[in-house]
């Protein structure tokens, strides 16, 4: 879906429940909330469906209401790099919108997901209307830059356990993903696709982290037991 705002793409207005799951709406004044809510659109995406592709012009700001997306890039040497996963509550693309340049990355649904969008003009208008929203957007930009640098390092790591720990730490970032908690709904296959490791290697790394009391593997779910141990595992093994 190159343009979620187009009628032929079957977008719809967000429900009240979906609006409640968009974290930045909570920082808005009553008037600004009333202004922006009717302008939000959502679409249900199937697993593997592209939200946007590298080279697309920035027409919208995007967020995940349900499910999970992956962000990846193919560099000049045709090397595939996965930058990050974006779980529910995460929004992205503000930097590209502000610059007005084409997207340098592709975003794809890792599994069935509900994706929201706000038109570029409405995003720009909201930054002018709301000081609180402007601060939120700038905070996202600063945090994402730091995480982008870290993500490039993850792709170079030879240690599977450290790569996995770093990726899980990313998915629990409280600034980018304020809805993140101690439970992450994700499968081993999702992690395999996201990190670029075989499922067998993912399972082995998960077992090692579970053995150290970092997390517990449940059905289609990871339950984090010790945040500090996760940070330690990401820093060095």
N, C-alpha and C positions, 0 to 999 in steps of 0.2 A: 504494500500500500504506500505508494509514493507520496500521497497527500491525504491525510486523514480527514481533512476538512471538506473534501469533495463529496457531494451528495451520493455519487455512485459507489462510494466506499462504505456505505451503510453505517455511518456514525449516528449516534443518538445523544440526547441529553443525558447527563449523569443523574442517577437516582440519589435520593437523600442519603442512603447508606453509602453509596460510592463517594459522595461529597465529604462525608464524615471521615473517610479514609485518606483524604488528601491533606497532608500535614500543614501545608502553608496557608490553607484557607483559615485555619485557626488563629493566625496572627493578624488577620484583617479586621478592620472596623466593620460595624454592621452595614454601613453604606457601601463600603468597598466589596464586602461579601455579596451583597445584593446585586451589585453591578457585575461581578465576574461570574457568578454561578451560572446564569443563563448562557454564558459564552463558552463554557466548558463542554467538550464533546468527548464521547468515549466510543471505543470499538472493541469487540471481542476478536482476538487473534488466535489462530491455530498454531500448534507447535511447528516451528520452522518458518513461520511467516515473517517477512521483513516489515518492520515498522518504518525504516528508512534505509537507504543505501548510500555508501560513500559517493560523493559527487552531487547528491541531492541539494537543492537550495533550501535554506532554513525557512520554512513557512509556518512552523509551529514549535511550541515548547511541549515536551512530552513527559508523561509520568506513568508509573505502574500502579494500578488500583488493586489488581489481583494477579498472581502468577509470578513469572520472572523472565527478564530479558537478558541477552548477552550482547556486549559491545565488542566488536572486533575490527581489525584493520589489516590490510595486506600492504606491506611496505614495498619499496622499489625493487627489492630482490625477490618479490613474490613470496615472502615469508609471512605466514599467517600468524597474527598475534591476537590473542584474546585479552582485551584490556580489563574487563570487569563483568560481573553480573549485576543486575539491577533488580532487587526484590521489591515487593509491594511497599509503597510509600516513597520510593525513589523517583526523582525528576531529573531530567537531563536535557542538554542542548542549549542552555542559556548562554554559554560562551560563544557558540556559533551564531546564535541569534544576534547577540550584541555586536559581533564583528561583521555580520552580514556575508560571511564567506560560505562556500559549500561545505557540507559535512565531510570530515576527513575519515569517518568511520561508518560502519554499518551496524544497525541494531536489529536483532532478530529475536522472536519469541522462543524461549528455551522450552516452554510448554504452553498449554492453553492459558491465555492471559487476557486481562482486561486493561487496555491502555487508554489513558486520557490525553487530551491535547488542548492547548490554548493557542489561538492564532497569534502570529508574531506581532501584529499591530496591537492586539489586546494585551500581550505581555509587556510591550513597550509602554502602553498607556498605564498599566498597573504600576510599573516602576515609578511613574511620575505621580500617580495618585496617592500611593501608599509608601511612607517612609519605612514602615515595618516590613513590607514586602521587598523593598529595595535592599534592605539589610539582609533579608533571608537569601535573596538571589546572589548577593555578593559573597555571603558566607559559603554558599554552595560552590561558587567559582573557586574560592581560595582553597577549600577542602579538596575539591576535585583535582586541582593542580598537584597537590601533595600526593593524592592517591594515584594519580596517573604516573608520576615518577616511580612510586613504589611498585605499581603494576608492571612497569617495564622490567624492573628487577626480578619480579616473580617469574617472568617468562625465561629468564636466564638461569634460574636456579636448577641445580642438578638433583637436589634432594627432594624427593616426592613429599615427604612429611612436612618439610618447611613450606613447599609450594602450596600444599593443601591448607596448612595453618594460616598462611598469609591470605589466601583467597577467602577463607572463612572469616578472618578478621575484617577483611574488606566488607563482607556482606553484613557485618554487625556494626558498621560505622554509624554512630548515633547522630552525626551531623547530616550525612547524606541520606541515611535511612532511619529516621526517628522512630519508625514503627518496629524496628528490630528489637528483639528481646532474647530470652534464653532458649527459645525454640525456633528452629528454622525448618520450614517445610521444603524439603529438597530430597531428591533421590540420588543414589550413587551414580545412576546414568546421567542425571542432570550435572552432577559435579564433573563427571568424565567429559561431557561436552563443553562445560564451561572452562575447565582448566586445561583441557587438551591432553589429558592422560588417559590411559586405558582404564576400563572399569576395574580390572584386576588390581592395577596399581593403586587406584583410589581406595578400593576395599582394604588393601594391605596398610595404606597410610592411615585410614580411619581406625583400623584395629589397633595400630600403634598408639594413636592419640587417645583412644578409648582406654587402652591399658595403662596410660599415665594419668587417667582421671580427668582428662581435658573435657571430654564429652561422652555422651552415651548415644549409640546408634539405635534408633527405633524405626518402626515401619514408616517409610517415606519421610522421615523426620530425623533431625539431629537436635539433641538437647545438650546445651552447654552447661557444664558443671562448675568450671573454674575459669573465669575470664583471665585471671593473671597467668595461669598455666598456658592458655591459648596464646597470649601475647609473648610469653617466654618461648613457646614452640615456634612462633613466627620469627622471632629475633635470631635464634640460634638453636641448633640441635646437635 
